[in-house]
Amino acid sequence: MPEPMGVAMPNQTKLQDRMLRLREALEASWDGRTSYKAAVKPGNPALGQCYPTSRVVQHYYPQTEIIKGMVWTGESDETHFWNGLPVGEDWYHIDLSWQQFPPGSMIREFAVLDRENLGDTEATLQRCALLLSRVEDYLKTSAR
């Protein structure tokens, strides 16, 4: 018998809790050393954090892919990265740094990146490794 819509299954609740803890760890770990071009803006800690965040999400959820897209902010197009989970013919989008954009922003286009050919620079790899290390430490020290 199918489950009623809107009722969370135990493993779904566990997955949601894990994702919320990962989001908390990411947000606690972001700073200028992990952001693109060392971007820091008071009140907007997610600014410039999208790519290393998508790499960390992929580390914890290897079945996800990294997506690159263009976001219209109402003033300009901005490059953005997030994760997607393929489920059959559908894609579930997971974006833990969307809050860097103003309300009303929208995705204009996107493409799934080839995980074997990301073309990361050494500086990008270092930012991603630093963020992953901080997230791992946060999750270990704040274990529930």
Helices and strands as residue ranges (DSSP letters): H 10-29, G 36-38, H 50-60, E 65-72, E 77-87, E 90-94, G 98-100, E 106-112, H 122-141
